[in-house]
Amino acid sequence: MPEIYTDRELNALFDAVTSPRENLLYRLLLQTGMREQEAMYLEWSDIHFEMKALKLQSKVKRWGFRLKDFEERELPLSDELLELLMAYIQEHAESSPLIFSKGKKPDGHFLRTLKRQARAAGLNCGSCDGCLGKSEECERWFLHKFRATFCTKMHRNPDIDLRTLQSLPFLH
């Protein structure tokens, strides 16, 4: 069984994350099923507001990034995500072509940031090796869990049958 975030965990996380950047990142991961590296190399030009979609594509020449299995695809965006992106773009679009940059380069610290925010919000599990003092990071908070949560929620949707879910290009 895939490990997913509960609604309680997600609500607590989103209540605790006050940074518009991380809030947007976690909502994108949760609502699109994007992988961490896909988000890391997401550029403003990948967002198509009129089509309510974002296009995931390799960026070999610019960043040396290649999509898993070379599979370029478009992901639908909810109205909520579009609003968050529009608000965020007003303050950050000119600083870098990347949406989630760190000094005009891809930010490779998404996981560390998530674990710190979960700990600061008191969301650590209290029982894993990390929580018991063998390290500082709870093992139950990781980025790919947003993808598993997205897929599980899609699977639980009564309007989507399993064959349709399997054929969706944004899950591959």
CYANA upper distance limits for C-alpha pairs under 8 A (distance plus 0.5 A):
  2 PRO  CA    148 ALA  CA      6.80
  3 GLU  CA    145 LYS  CA      7.01
  3 GLU  CA    148 ALA  CA      7.31
  3 GLU  CA    149 THR  CA      8.12
  4 ILE  CA    145 LYS  CA      6.03
  4 ILE  CA    146 PHE  CA      7.59
  4 ILE  CA    148 ALA  CA      6.28
  4 ILE  CA    149 THR  CA      5.17
  4 ILE  CA    152 THR  CA      8.16
  5 TYR  CA      9 GLU  CA      6.54
  5 TYR  CA     10 LEU  CA      6.89
  5 TYR  CA    145 LYS  CA      7.28
  5 TYR  CA    146 PHE  CA      7.64
  5 TYR  CA    149 THR  CA      6.51
  6 THR  CA     10 LEU  CA      6.75
  7 ASP  CA     11 ASN  CA      6.48
  8 ARG  CA     12 ALA  CA      6.60
  9 GLU  CA     13 LEU  CA      6.55
  9 GLU  CA    123 LEU  CA      7.88
 10 LEU  CA     14 PHE  CA      6.58
 11 ASN  CA     15 ASP  CA      6.51
 12 ALA  CA     16 ALA  CA      6.63
 12 ALA  CA    121 ALA  CA      8.17
 12 ALA  CA    123 LEU  CA      8.21
 13 LEU  CA     17 VAL  CA      6.57
 13 LEU  CA    117 GLN  CA      8.30
 13 LEU  CA    118 ALA  CA      7.11
 13 LEU  CA    121 ALA  CA      7.62
 13 LEU  CA    123 LEU  CA      8.15
 14 PHE  CA     18 THR  CA      8.22
 14 PHE  CA     23 ASN  CA      7.06
 16 ALA  CA    117 GLN  CA      8.01
 16 ALA  CA    121 ALA  CA      6.24
 17 VAL  CA     22 GLU  CA      7.42
 17 VAL  CA     23 ASN  CA      6.48
 17 VAL  CA    117 GLN  CA      7.34
 18 THR  CA     22 GLU  CA      8.44
 18 THR  CA     23 ASN  CA      7.44
 19 SER  CA     23 ASN  CA      6.51
 20 PRO  CA     24 LEU  CA      6.41
 20 PRO  CA     88 TYR  CA      7.73
 21 ARG  CA     25 LEU  CA      6.68
 21 ARG  CA     88 TYR  CA      8.07
 21 ARG  CA    100 PHE  CA      7.78
 22 GLU  CA     26 TYR  CA      6.56
 23 ASN  CA     27 ARG  CA      6.67
 24 LEU  CA     28 LEU  CA      6.55
 24 LEU  CA     81 LEU  CA      8.20
 24 LEU  CA     84 LEU  CA      7.15
 24 LEU  CA     85 LEU  CA      7.91
 25 LEU  CA     29 LEU  CA      6.74
 25 LEU  CA     39 ALA  CA      8.02
 25 LEU  CA    100 PHE  CA      8.29
 26 TYR  CA     30 LEU  CA      6.54
 26 TYR  CA    146 PHE  CA      8.10
 27 ARG  CA     31 GLN  CA      6.35
 27 ARG  CA     81 LEU  CA      7.95
 28 LEU  CA     32 THR  CA      6.22
 28 LEU  CA     33 GLY  CA      8.12
 28 LEU  CA     34 MET  CA      7.74
 28 LEU  CA     81 LEU  CA      7.66
 29 LEU  CA     33 GLY  CA      5.82
 29 LEU  CA     34 MET  CA      5.64
 29 LEU  CA     35 ARG  CA      7.52
 29 LEU  CA     36 GLU  CA      8.17
 29 LEU  CA     39 ALA  CA      8.11
 29 LEU  CA    143 LEU  CA      8.46
 29 LEU  CA    146 PHE  CA      6.28
 29 LEU  CA    147 ARG  CA      6.93
 30 LEU  CA     34 MET  CA      8.23
 30 LEU  CA    146 PHE  CA      5.33
 30 LEU  CA    147 ARG  CA      6.66
 30 LEU  CA    149 THR  CA      7.37
 30 LEU  CA    150 PHE  CA      5.95
 31 GLN  CA     77 LEU  CA      8.38
 31 GLN  CA    150 PHE  CA      6.67
 32 THR  CA     75 LEU  CA      6.94
 32 THR  CA     76 PRO  CA      7.76
 32 THR  CA     77 LEU  CA      7.87
 32 THR  CA    147 ARG  CA      8.27
 32 THR  CA    150 PHE  CA      7.53
 32 THR  CA    170 PHE  CA      8.33
 33 GLY  CA    146 PHE  CA      7.34
 33 GLY  CA    147 ARG  CA      4.85
 33 GLY  CA    148 ALA  CA      8.05
 33 GLY  CA    150 PHE  CA      6.02
 33 GLY  CA    151 CYS  CA      7.42
 33 GLY  CA    170 PHE  CA      7.98
 33 GLY  CA    171 LEU  CA      7.40
 34 MET  CA     38 GLU  CA      6.68
 34 MET  CA     39 ALA  CA      7.10
 34 MET  CA    147 ARG  CA      6.95
 35 ARG  CA     39 ALA  CA      6.96
 35 ARG  CA    143 LEU  CA      8.46
 35 ARG  CA    144 HIS  CA      7.18
 35 ARG  CA    147 ARG  CA      7.38
 36 GLU  CA     40 MET  CA      6.65
 36 GLU  CA    110 PHE  CA      8.27
 36 GLU  CA    143 LEU  CA      7.07
 36 GLU  CA    144 HIS  CA      7.57
 37 GLN  CA     41 TYR  CA      6.79
 38 GLU  CA     42 LEU  CA      6.61
 38 GLU  CA     56 LEU  CA      7.42
 38 GLU  CA     67 LEU  CA      7.66
 39 ALA  CA    100 PHE  CA      7.98
 40 MET  CA     98 LEU  CA      8.36
 40 MET  CA    100 PHE  CA      6.73
 40 MET  CA    101 SER  CA      8.02
 40 MET  CA    106 PRO  CA      6.17
 40 MET  CA    107 ASP  CA      6.75
 40 MET  CA    108 GLY  CA      7.65
 41 TYR  CA     59 LYS  CA      8.22
 41 TYR  CA     63 TRP  CA      8.23
 41 TYR  CA     65 PHE  CA      7.88
 41 TYR  CA     98 LEU  CA      6.84
 41 TYR  CA     99 ILE  CA      8.34
 41 TYR  CA    100 PHE  CA      8.19
 41 TYR  CA    106 PRO  CA      6.71
 42 LEU  CA     46 ASP  CA      7.13
 42 LEU  CA     56 LEU  CA      7.82
 42 LEU  CA     98 LEU  CA      6.26
 42 LEU  CA     99 ILE  CA      6.45
 42 LEU  CA    100 PHE  CA      7.80
 43 GLU  CA     47 ILE  CA      7.97
 43 GLU  CA     97 PRO  CA      5.85
 43 GLU  CA     98 LEU  CA      4.68
 43 GLU  CA     99 ILE  CA      5.82
 44 TRP  CA     93 ALA  CA      7.45
 44 TRP  CA     97 PRO  CA      6.42
 44 TRP  CA     98 LEU  CA      6.69
 44 TRP  CA     99 ILE  CA      6.37
 45 SER  CA     97 PRO  CA      8.09
 46 ASP  CA     54 LEU  CA      5.87
 46 ASP  CA     55 LYS  CA      5.59
 46 ASP  CA     56 LEU  CA      7.31
 47 ILE  CA     52 LYS  CA      8.48
 47 ILE  CA     53 ALA  CA      6.76
 47 ILE  CA     54 LEU  CA      4.90
 47 ILE  CA     55 LYS  CA      7.09
 48 HIS  CA     52 LYS  CA      6.46
 48 HIS  CA     53 ALA  CA      5.84
 48 HIS  CA     54 LEU  CA      6.18
 48 HIS  CA     55 LYS  CA      8.22
 49 PHE  CA     53 ALA  CA      7.06
 49 PHE  CA     82 LEU  CA      7.47
 52 LYS  CA     76 PRO  CA      6.49
 52 LYS  CA     77 LEU  CA      5.67
 52 LYS  CA     78 SER  CA      7.64
 52 LYS  CA     79 ASP  CA      8.21
 52 LYS  CA     82 LEU  CA      7.60
 53 ALA  CA     74 GLU  CA      6.79
 53 ALA  CA     75 LEU  CA      5.87
 53 ALA  CA     76 PRO  CA      4.90
 53 ALA  CA     77 LEU  CA      5.54
 54 LEU  CA     74 GLU  CA      6.05
 54 LEU  CA     75 LEU  CA      5.83
 54 LEU  CA     76 PRO  CA      7.15
 54 LEU  CA     77 LEU  CA      7.56
 55 LYS  CA     72 GLU  CA      7.78
 55 LYS  CA     73 ARG  CA      6.27
 55 LYS  CA     74 GLU  CA      4.81
 55 LYS  CA     75 LEU  CA      6.84
 56 LEU  CA     67 LEU  CA      8.35
 56 LEU  CA     72 GLU  CA      5.96
 56 LEU  CA     73 ARG  CA      5.90
 56 LEU  CA     74 GLU  CA      6.60
 56 LEU  CA     75 LEU  CA      8.15
 57 GLN  CA     66 ARG  CA      8.16
 57 GLN  CA     67 LEU  CA      6.95
 57 GLN  CA     71 GLU  CA      8.01
 57 GLN  CA     72 GLU  CA      5.28
 57 GLN  CA     73 ARG  CA      7.47
 58 SER  CA     65 PHE  CA      6.22
 58 SER  CA     66 ARG  CA      4.95
 58 SER  CA     67 LEU  CA      5.64
 58 SER  CA     70 PHE  CA      7.57
 58 SER  CA     72 GLU  CA      7.60
 59 LYS  CA     63 TRP  CA      6.15
 59 LYS  CA     64 GLY  CA      6.58
 59 LYS  CA     65 PHE  CA      5.48
 59 LYS  CA     66 ARG  CA      6.67
 60 VAL  CA     64 GLY  CA      4.40
 60 VAL  CA     65 PHE  CA      5.34
 60 VAL  CA     66 ARG  CA      6.46
 66 ARG  CA     70 PHE  CA      6.92
 67 LEU  CA     71 GLU  CA      6.60
 67 LEU  CA     72 GLU  CA      7.53
 71 GLU  CA    172 HIS  CA      8.36
 73 ARG  CA    169 PRO  CA      7.16
 73 ARG  CA    170 PHE  CA      6.74
 74 GLU  CA    170 PHE  CA      7.33
 75 LEU  CA    170 PHE  CA      6.55
 77 LEU  CA     81 LEU  CA      6.54
 77 LEU  CA     82 LEU  CA      6.92
 78 SER  CA     82 LEU  CA      6.76
 79 ASP  CA     83 GLU  CA      6.70
 80 GLU  CA     84 LEU  CA      6.86
 81 LEU  CA     85 LEU  CA      6.55
 82 LEU  CA     86 MET  CA      6.55
 83 GLU  CA     87 ALA  CA      6.68
 84 LEU  CA     88 TYR  CA      6.57
 85 LEU  CA     89 ILE  CA      6.39
 86 MET  CA     90 GLN  CA      7.05
 87 ALA  CA     91 GLU  CA      7.94
 88 TYR  CA     92 HIS  CA      6.77
 88 TYR  CA     93 ALA  CA      8.40
 89 ILE  CA     93 ALA  CA      5.34
 92 HIS  CA     96 SER  CA      7.98
 92 HIS  CA     99 ILE  CA      8.12
 93 ALA  CA     97 PRO  CA      7.48
 93 ALA  CA     99 ILE  CA      7.80
 95 SER  CA    104 LYS  CA      7.54
 96 SER  CA    101 SER  CA      7.19
 96 SER  CA    103 GLY  CA      8.46
 96 SER  CA    104 LYS  CA      5.57
 96 SER  CA    105 LYS  CA      8.44
 97 PRO  CA    104 LYS  CA      8.03
 98 LEU  CA    104 LYS  CA      7.66
 98 LEU  CA    105 LYS  CA      8.01
 98 LEU  CA    106 PRO  CA      7.57
100 PHE  CA    106 PRO  CA      7.31
100 PHE  CA    107 ASP  CA      6.97
101 SER  CA    105 LYS  CA      5.76
101 SER  CA    106 PRO  CA      5.30
101 SER  CA    107 ASP  CA      5.72
102 LYS  CA    106 PRO  CA      6.42
102 LYS  CA    107 ASP  CA      5.45
109 HIS  CA    113 THR  CA      6.65
110 PHE  CA    114 LEU  CA      6.69
110 PHE  CA    143 LEU  CA      8.31
111 LEU  CA    115 LYS  CA      6.74
111 LEU  CA    142 PHE  CA      6.80
111 LEU  CA    143 LEU  CA      6.71
112 ARG  CA    116 ARG  CA      6.70
113 THR  CA    117 GLN  CA      6.63
114 LEU  CA    118 ALA  CA      6.59
114 LEU  CA    141 TRP  CA      7.68
114 LEU  CA    142 PHE  CA      7.80
114 LEU  CA    143 LEU  CA      8.19
115 LYS  CA    119 ARG  CA      6.66
115 LYS  CA    137 GLU  CA      6.58
115 LYS  CA    138 CYS  CA      7.22
115 LYS  CA    141 TRP  CA      6.54
115 LYS  CA    142 PHE  CA      7.84
116 ARG  CA    120 ALA  CA      6.56
116 ARG  CA    137 GLU  CA      8.02
117 GLN  CA    121 ALA  CA      6.60
118 ALA  CA    122 GLY  CA      6.82
118 ALA  CA    123 LEU  CA      5.54
118 ALA  CA    124 ASN  CA      6.75
118 ALA  CA    141 TRP  CA      7.83
119 ARG  CA    123 LEU  CA      6.17
119 ARG  CA    124 ASN  CA      5.97
119 ARG  CA    137 GLU  CA      8.20
119 ARG  CA    138 CYS  CA      8.07
124 ASN  CA    131 CYS  CA      7.30
124 ASN  CA    138 CYS  CA      6.11
124 ASN  CA    140 ARG  CA      7.99
124 ASN  CA    141 TRP  CA      8.32
125 CYS  CA    131 CYS  CA      7.40
125 CYS  CA    138 CYS  CA      7.27
125 CYS  CA    140 ARG  CA      7.44
126 GLY  CA    131 CYS  CA      5.45
126 GLY  CA    132 LEU  CA      7.11
126 GLY  CA    138 CYS  CA      8.30
127 SER  CA    131 CYS  CA      6.38
127 SER  CA    132 LEU  CA      6.68
128 CYS  CA    132 LEU  CA      6.64
128 CYS  CA    138 CYS  CA      7.03
128 CYS  CA    139 GLU  CA      6.78
128 CYS  CA    140 ARG  CA      8.24
129 ASP  CA    133 GLY  CA      6.96
129 ASP  CA    134 LYS  CA      5.88
129 ASP  CA    135 SER  CA      7.32
129 ASP  CA    138 CYS  CA      8.00
129 ASP  CA    139 GLU  CA      7.91
130 GLY  CA    134 LYS  CA      5.76
130 GLY  CA    135 SER  CA      4.89
130 GLY  CA    136 GLU  CA      5.83
130 GLY  CA    137 GLU  CA      5.34
130 GLY  CA    138 CYS  CA      5.27
130 GLY  CA    139 GLU  CA      6.65
131 CYS  CA    135 SER  CA      7.60
131 CYS  CA    136 GLU  CA      7.08
131 CYS  CA    137 GLU  CA      7.04
131 CYS  CA    138 CYS  CA      5.86
131 CYS  CA    139 GLU  CA      8.41
141 TRP  CA    145 LYS  CA      8.03
142 PHE  CA    146 PHE  CA      8.32
143 LEU  CA    147 ARG  CA      8.06
144 HIS  CA    148 ALA  CA      7.02
145 LYS  CA    149 THR  CA      6.49
146 PHE  CA    150 PHE  CA      6.63
147 ARG  CA    151 CYS  CA      6.73
148 ALA  CA    152 THR  CA      6.54
149 THR  CA    153 LYS  CA      6.56
150 PHE  CA    154 MET  CA      6.70
151 CYS  CA    155 HIS  CA      6.63
151 CYS  CA    171 LEU  CA      8.15
152 THR  CA    156 ARG  CA      6.67
153 LYS  CA    157 ASN  CA      6.82
154 MET  CA    160 ILE  CA      7.69
154 MET  CA    165 LEU  CA      7.91
155 HIS  CA    160 ILE  CA      7.42
155 HIS  CA    161 ASP  CA      8.02
155 HIS  CA    162 LEU  CA      7.37
155 HIS  CA    165 LEU  CA      7.46
160 ILE  CA    164 THR  CA      6.88
160 ILE  CA    165 LEU  CA      6.96
161 ASP  CA    165 LEU  CA      6.79
162 LEU  CA    166 GLN  CA      6.61
163 ARG  CA    167 SER  CA      6.83
164 THR  CA    168 LEU  CA      6.94
166 GLN  CA    171 LEU  CA      8.14
168 LEU  CA    172 HIS  CA      8.08
